[in-house]
């Protein structure tokens, strides 16, 4: 039997739980003590695309340094889950889910994933490739018709690696109005056709949401299914991710931003404008199921998974802020993020961030020791807290020195952008 340990120790030899939702376990906003438990939990399914029974979700506190840090970050709004392999080391939430309704976050509260969604779009494309229904080397114009002549050199892989040259949504005129106007994939595709390329496809890398919307449209064409239905029937339902979906659902946490006047709800998410780039919602435990399935070989073929993680950026892509640059996979990045905290540590981390309409997220996976870290926050302006807490969680789970602060030049030290940003 697999179990949740009472303590993690310096080098925890543990492997995570797969998970289930029992009613709302509400955490008081005034603060509470995390609960330790040794209740048995179930091993993740060993068969591809098969879900396992989901045991009850309980508070877990086997990382004492992380717990103390979270206590100090009393204004942090969100949830953190840490696992090694198939065993949960830490699971906790704090703060409000909806201030106006006097509702606190629960362990099963859904959060908007924002750009963490991109890996799902990429995996949908790659799964269709595994099934022989398309290839990432297909010209985009094979699937998008009529097609602008300038798009002739663009391949599907360019859409998934931010190298297409198609202008991003936020680089276009009247983005502020477009952001709050409901739309659909067909309309988004037609709008993208109106703009010339910013650079030759494959020659540069520039973060791009529009490419993932086009990739979602191609998923619909290749599968013959609406994008939402494909994700639900081919990924979420087979894996037992019953609290993950596209768009809206009851109980999603309200996103917030910090303004001089105080905490302000971001009440116009309009995720239709980022359908393929940032429209998903999920919970801590559903995301753990996803991490274990994706990185455990239950979703993609081995060579396709390697293609998913490979560096597709041009060879002359410069370093970032004086540090070795990330690798640009298909809707996923890889880098040694532990270099951006103090004390620093070395560990290859597969990751993606997400920010949209009051949410700030970071999902990490360390393949050598199979450590998963999930930090979901419903406060856009907690970038520093999200990054530091995520690296503290990773370091403690790996048995590395516990980071005390962000180092200069880390993502958390960049100027805070508008809450409308999608990354």
C-alpha positions as CSV (number, residue, x, y, z in Angstrom):
1,X,0.0,0.0,0.0
2,X,1.1,3.6,-0.7
3,X,0.7,6.1,2.1
4,X,1.2,9.7,3.1
5,X,4.3,9.9,5.3
6,X,4.1,11.8,8.6
7,X,7.4,13.5,7.8
8,X,9.4,13.9,4.6
9,X,12.9,13.8,6.0
10,X,15.9,15.1,4.1
11,X,15.5,12.9,1.1
12,X,11.9,11.7,1.1
13,X,11.4,8.3,-0.6
14,X,7.8,8.7,-1.4
15,X,5.5,8.6,-4.3
16,X,2.1,10.6,-4.6
17,X,-1.6,9.9,-4.3
18,X,-4.2,10.0,-7.0
19,X,-6.9,11.7,-5.7
20,X,-10.5,12.4,-5.3
21,X,-12.8,15.0,-4.3
22,X,-15.0,14.7,-1.3
23,X,-17.2,17.6,-0.3
24,X,-15.8,21.0,0.3
25,X,-13.0,21.1,2.9
26,X,-13.1,24.7,3.6
27,X,-10.1,26.5,5.1
28,X,-10.8,29.6,7.3
29,X,-9.4,32.8,6.0
30,X,-8.1,33.7,9.4
31,X,-5.7,30.8,9.2
32,X,-5.5,27.2,10.4
33,X,-3.1,24.5,11.2
34,X,-2.3,22.0,8.4
35,X,-3.2,18.4,9.3
36,X,-0.8,15.5,9.2
37,X,-2.0,12.2,8.1
38,X,-0.9,8.6,7.5
39,X,-4.1,7.6,5.8
40,X,-3.5,5.0,3.0
41,X,-3.9,6.3,-0.6
42,X,-4.2,4.6,-3.9
43,X,-1.4,4.1,-6.5
44,X,-1.9,5.8,-9.9
45,X,-3.2,3.5,-12.6
46,X,-0.4,1.6,-14.5
47,X,-2.4,1.2,-17.7
48,X,-2.4,3.9,-20.4
49,X,-5.2,6.4,-20.3
50,X,-7.0,4.6,-17.4
51,X,-8.2,6.2,-14.2
52,X,-7.7,4.8,-10.7
53,X,-10.1,5.0,-7.8
54,X,-9.8,8.4,-6.2
55,X,-9.3,8.3,-2.4
56,X,-10.6,11.2,-0.3
57,X,-8.6,14.5,-0.5
58,X,-7.1,15.4,2.8
59,X,-4.8,18.1,4.1
60,X,-1.2,16.8,4.0
61,X,1.8,18.6,5.7
62,X,5.0,16.6,5.4
63,X,7.2,19.5,4.3
64,X,7.7,21.6,7.5
65,X,9.9,24.3,5.9
66,X,7.3,24.9,3.2
67,X,4.5,24.9,5.8
68,X,6.3,27.5,7.8
69,X,7.0,29.6,4.8
70,X,3.3,29.5,3.8
71,X,2.4,30.6,7.3
72,X,4.7,33.6,6.8
73,X,3.1,34.4,3.5
74,X,-0.3,34.9,5.2
75,X,-1.6,37.0,2.3
76,X,-1.0,34.3,-0.2
77,X,-4.2,33.3,-1.9
78,X,-4.3,29.8,-3.5
79,X,-3.3,26.2,-3.2
80,X,-0.1,24.2,-3.2
81,X,0.3,20.4,-3.8
82,X,3.7,18.7,-3.8
83,X,4.2,15.0,-4.6
84,X,7.1,12.6,-5.2
85,X,6.1,9.9,-7.6
86,X,2.7,8.5,-6.5
87,X,2.6,10.0,-3.0
88,X,1.5,13.4,-1.8
89,X,3.9,15.3,0.4
90,X,1.9,18.5,0.8
91,X,-1.6,19.7,0.1
92,X,-3.0,22.9,1.4
93,X,-5.0,25.9,0.4
94,X,-5.6,29.3,2.1
95,X,-7.4,32.5,1.3
96,X,-10.8,33.5,-0.2
97,X,-12.4,31.8,-3.2
98,X,-15.0,34.6,-3.4
99,X,-14.7,37.6,-1.1
100,X,-18.2,38.9,-1.8
101,X,-19.8,35.5,-1.1
102,X,-17.6,35.0,2.1
103,X,-16.4,31.7,0.6
104,X,-12.9,30.4,1.3
105,X,-10.9,28.1,-0.9
106,X,-11.3,24.4,-0.5
107,X,-8.9,21.6,-1.5
108,X,-11.1,20.8,-4.5
109,X,-11.7,24.4,-5.7
110,X,-11.2,24.8,-9.4
111,X,-8.8,27.5,-10.6
112,X,-8.4,28.9,-14.1
113,X,-5.2,27.5,-15.5
114,X,-4.4,30.3,-17.9
115,X,-1.4,29.4,-20.1
116,X,-0.8,26.1,-18.3
117,X,-3.6,25.1,-20.7
118,X,-1.2,25.3,-23.7
119,X,0.3,21.9,-22.9
120,X,-3.1,20.3,-23.2
121,X,-3.6,21.8,-26.7
122,X,-0.1,20.6,-27.7
123,X,-0.8,17.1,-26.3
124,X,-4.1,17.0,-28.2
125,X,-2.2,17.7,-31.5
126,X,0.5,15.1,-30.6
127,X,-2.1,12.5,-29.7
128,X,-3.8,13.0,-33.1
129,X,-0.3,12.5,-34.6
130,X,0.1,9.3,-32.7
131,X,-3.2,8.2,-34.2
132,X,-2.1,9.0,-37.7
133,X,-4.6,11.8,-38.2
134,X,-2.1,14.6,-38.7
135,X,1.6,15.4,-38.5
136,X,3.2,18.4,-36.8
137,X,5.1,18.7,-40.1
138,X,1.8,19.3,-41.9
139,X,1.5,22.8,-43.4
140,X,-1.0,24.9,-41.5
141,X,-2.7,25.6,-44.8
142,X,-3.6,21.9,-45.1
143,X,-6.0,22.4,-42.3
144,X,-6.9,26.1,-42.4
145,X,-8.7,27.1,-45.6
146,X,-8.8,29.5,-47.2
147,X,-5.2,30.2,-46.1
148,X,-3.1,33.4,-46.5
149,X,-0.3,33.0,-49.0
150,X,2.2,34.2,-46.3
151,X,1.3,31.2,-44.2
152,X,2.6,28.8,-46.8
153,X,5.8,28.0,-44.8
154,X,4.1,27.6,-41.5
155,X,4.0,24.1,-40.1
156,X,1.8,23.0,-37.2
157,X,4.9,22.7,-35.0
158,X,5.5,26.4,-35.4
159,X,2.2,27.1,-33.8
160,X,3.1,25.0,-30.7
161,X,6.6,26.5,-30.3
162,X,5.9,30.2,-30.6
163,X,7.9,30.3,-33.8
164,X,5.1,30.9,-36.4
165,X,5.6,34.7,-36.9
166,X,1.8,35.3,-36.7
167,X,1.2,38.3,-34.5
168,X,0.0,37.5,-31.0
169,X,-3.4,38.6,-29.9
170,X,-2.0,41.3,-27.6
171,X,0.2,42.7,-30.4
172,X,-2.9,43.7,-32.4
173,X,-4.9,46.9,-32.4
174,X,-7.8,47.2,-30.0
175,X,-6.7,44.3,-27.8
176,X,-8.4,45.8,-24.8
177,X,-11.8,45.6,-26.6
178,X,-11.1,42.2,-28.1
179,X,-10.1,40.8,-24.7
180,X,-13.6,41.3,-23.3
181,X,-15.6,40.4,-26.4
182,X,-17.0,36.8,-26.6
183,X,-15.8,34.9,-29.6
184,X,-15.1,31.4,-31.0
185,X,-12.3,29.6,-32.8
186,X,-13.6,30.3,-36.3
187,X,-13.7,34.0,-35.6
188,X,-10.3,34.0,-34.0
189,X,-8.9,32.1,-37.0
190,X,-10.3,34.6,-39.5
191,X,-8.9,37.5,-37.4
192,X,-5.4,36.0,-37.5
193,X,-5.5,35.9,-41.3
194,X,-5.8,39.7,-41.4
195,X,-2.2,40.3,-40.2
196,X,1.1,39.9,-41.9
197,X,3.9,37.8,-40.3
198,X,6.3,39.5,-37.9
199,X,9.2,37.2,-38.9
200,X,10.0,34.2,-41.1
201,X,8.5,31.1,-39.6
202,X,11.0,29.2,-37.5
203,X,13.6,32.0,-37.5
204,X,12.7,33.5,-34.1
205,X,10.8,32.6,-30.9
206,X,8.2,35.0,-29.6
207,X,5.6,34.1,-27.0
208,X,2.3,33.7,-28.9
209,X,-1.3,32.8,-27.8
210,X,-2.7,33.1,-31.4
211,X,-0.8,30.1,-32.5
212,X,-2.4,27.9,-29.9
213,X,-5.9,29.1,-30.9
214,X,-5.1,28.0,-34.4
215,X,-3.8,24.7,-33.1
216,X,-7.1,24.1,-31.3
217,X,-8.9,24.8,-34.6
218,X,-6.7,22.2,-36.3
219,X,-7.6,19.7,-33.5
220,X,-11.3,20.2,-34.4
221,X,-10.6,19.7,-38.1
222,X,-8.5,16.6,-37.7
223,X,-10.7,14.9,-35.0
224,X,-14.1,15.9,-36.4
225,X,-15.0,17.0,-32.8
226,X,-15.4,20.3,-31.0
227,X,-12.1,21.2,-29.2
228,X,-13.8,20.9,-25.8
229,X,-15.3,17.5,-26.6
230,X,-12.0,16.2,-27.8
231,X,-10.2,17.2,-24.6
232,X,-13.0,15.8,-22.5
233,X,-13.5,12.5,-24.2
234,X,-9.9,11.7,-25.2
235,X,-8.0,13.1,-22.2
236,X,-10.0,14.2,-19.1
237,X,-12.6,11.4,-18.9
238,X,-10.1,8.5,-19.6
239,X,-7.8,9.8,-16.9
240,X,-10.5,10.5,-14.4
241,X,-9.9,14.2,-14.4
242,X,-13.5,14.9,-13.4
243,X,-12.9,18.5,-12.2
244,X,-11.1,19.8,-15.3
245,X,-12.7,21.4,-18.3
246,X,-12.8,24.3,-20.8
247,X,-14.6,27.5,-20.2
248,X,-16.7,27.9,-17.0
249,X,-18.1,25.7,-14.3
250,X,-19.7,26.1,-10.9
251,X,-17.4,26.9,-8.1
252,X,-14.4,28.3,-10.0
253,X,-12.4,30.6,-7.7
254,X,-12.8,34.3,-8.4
255,X,-9.6,35.9,-9.7
256,X,-8.3,39.0,-8.0
257,X,-5.7,41.7,-8.5
258,X,-4.1,44.1,-6.0
259,X,-4.9,47.8,-6.7
260,X,-4.3,50.9,-4.6
261,X,-7.9,50.8,-3.6
262,X,-7.5,47.2,-2.4
263,X,-8.3,43.7,-3.6
264,X,-10.4,43.8,-6.8
265,X,-12.3,41.0,-8.4
266,X,-11.5,40.3,-12.1
267,X,-15.0,39.5,-13.2
268,X,-14.7,39.3,-17.0
269,X,-12.5,36.3,-17.7
270,X,-13.8,35.8,-21.3
271,X,-11.7,32.8,-21.8
272,X,-13.2,32.3,-25.3
273,X,-10.5,34.7,-26.7
274,X,-7.8,32.2,-25.5
275,X,-9.7,28.9,-26.2
276,X,-6.6,27.0,-27.2
277,X,-4.1,29.1,-25.3
278,X,-5.6,29.5,-21.8
279,X,-9.2,28.5,-21.3
280,X,-9.0,25.5,-19.0
281,X,-9.9,25.2,-15.4
282,X,-8.7,22.5,-13.0
283,X,-8.0,21.5,-9.4
284,X,-4.8,20.7,-7.5
285,X,-5.5,17.0,-7.6
286,X,-6.7,16.8,-11.2
287,X,-3.4,18.5,-12.2
288,X,-1.5,15.9,-10.2
289,X,-3.3,13.1,-12.2
290,X,-2.3,14.9,-15.4
291,X,1.3,15.3,-14.4
292,X,1.6,11.6,-13.5
293,X,-0.1,10.5,-16.6
294,X,1.7,12.8,-19.0
295,X,5.2,12.3,-17.6
296,X,4.6,8.7,-16.7
297,X,4.0,7.6,-20.3
298,X,0.2,7.1,-20.1
299,X,-0.7,9.7,-22.8
300,X,1.8,9.9,-25.6
301,X,4.1,7.4,-27.3
302,X,7.7,7.6,-26.0
303,X,9.2,9.2,-29.1
304,X,6.3,11.7,-29.2
305,X,6.8,12.6,-25.6
306,X,10.5,13.3,-26.4
307,X,9.4,15.5,-29.2
308,X,7.0,17.3,-26.8
309,X,9.9,18.2,-24.5
310,X,12.6,18.8,-27.1
311,X,14.0,22.3,-27.7
312,X,12.4,23.8,-30.8
313,X,13.8,27.3,-30.5
314,X,16.3,28.6,-33.1
315,X,19.9,27.8,-32.2
316,X,20.7,31.5,-31.9
317,X,17.9,32.2,-29.4
318,X,19.7,34.3,-26.7
319,X,20.0,33.6,-23.0
320,X,17.5,35.1,-20.6
321,X,18.5,37.7,-18.1
322,X,22.1,36.5,-18.1
323,X,21.1,32.9,-17.4
324,X,20.9,29.9,-19.8
325,X,17.6,30.2,-21.6
326,X,14.7,27.8,-21.3
327,X,14.1,25.1,-23.9
328,X,10.9,25.7,-25.9
329,X,8.9,22.5,-26.2
330,X,5.4,22.1,-27.4
331,X,3.5,24.2,-24.9
332,X,6.0,23.4,-22.2
333,X,9.4,24.7,-21.0
334,X,12.4,23.2,-19.3
335,X,15.1,25.1,-17.3
336,X,16.9,25.1,-14.0
337,X,14.6,27.4,-12.2
338,X,16.4,26.8,-8.9
339,X,19.1,29.1,-10.1
340,X,16.7,32.0,-9.6
341,X,16.3,31.7,-5.8
342,X,18.8,32.0,-2.9
343,X,20.3,29.7,-1.9
344,X,20.2,28.3,-5.4
345,X,20.0,24.7,-6.4
346,X,20.4,22.7,-9.6
347,X,17.5,20.6,-10.9
348,X,16.1,20.3,-14.3
349,X,12.4,21.4,-14.1
350,X,9.7,20.9,-16.8
351,X,7.2,23.7,-16.3
352,X,4.8,26.3,-17.5
353,X,3.4,29.5,-15.9
354,X,-0.1,30.9,-16.3
355,X,-1.7,34.3,-15.8
356,X,-5.1,35.5,-16.9
357,X,-8.0,37.5,-15.3
358,X,-6.8,37.4,-11.7
359,X,-4.9,34.1,-11.7
360,X,-1.2,33.3,-11.3
361,X,0.0,29.7,-11.6
362,X,3.2,27.6,-11.9
363,X,3.3,23.9,-12.5
364,X,6.6,22.0,-12.2
365,X,7.9,18.5,-12.7
366,X,11.4,17.3,-11.8
367,X,11.9,14.0,-13.8
368,X,15.0,12.6,-12.0
369,X,13.1,12.2,-8.7
370,X,9.6,12.5,-10.2
371,X,8.7,15.5,-8.0
372,X,5.6,17.4,-8.9
373,X,4.8,20.9,-7.6
374,X,1.5,22.6,-8.4
375,X,0.9,26.2,-7.2
376,X,-2.4,27.8,-8.2
377,X,-3.2,31.3,-7.1
378,X,-6.3,33.4,-7.6
379,X,-4.4,36.7,-7.2
380,X,-2.7,37.9,-10.3
381,X,-0.2,40.1,-8.4
382,X,1.3,37.3,-6.4
383,X,3.9,36.4,-9.0
384,X,6.8,36.7,-6.4
385,X,5.0,34.5,-3.9
386,X,4.0,31.8,-6.5
387,X,7.5,31.5,-7.8
388,X,9.3,31.5,-4.5
389,X,6.8,29.0,-2.9
390,X,7.1,26.7,-5.9
391,X,10.9,26.7,-5.7
392,X,10.8,26.2,-1.9
393,X,8.5,23.2,-2.4
394,X,10.8,21.7,-5.1
395,X,13.9,22.2,-3.0
396,X,12.5,20.7,0.1
397,X,11.1,17.7,-1.8
398,X,14.5,17.1,-3.4
399,X,16.4,17.5,-0.1
400,X,18.1,20.7,-1.3
401,X,18.9,23.7,0.9
402,X,15.7,25.6,1.5
403,X,15.5,28.9,-0.5
404,X,14.9,32.0,1.5
405,X,14.4,34.6,-1.2
406,X,14.3,35.3,-4.9
407,X,17.6,36.2,-6.5
408,X,17.9,39.3,-8.7
409,X,16.7,38.9,-12.2
410,X,14.3,36.1,-11.3
411,X,10.8,36.1,-13.0
412,X,9.3,37.3,-9.7
413,X,11.3,40.5,-9.9
414,X,10.1,41.6,-13.3
415,X,7.7,44.6,-13.4
416,X,4.1,43.5,-12.9
417,X,2.0,43.7,-16.0
418,X,-1.6,44.4,-16.5
419,X,-4.1,41.8,-15.2
420,X,-5.2,41.3,-18.8
421,X,-1.9,39.6,-19.7
422,X,-1.8,36.0,-20.8
423,X,1.4,34.1,-20.3
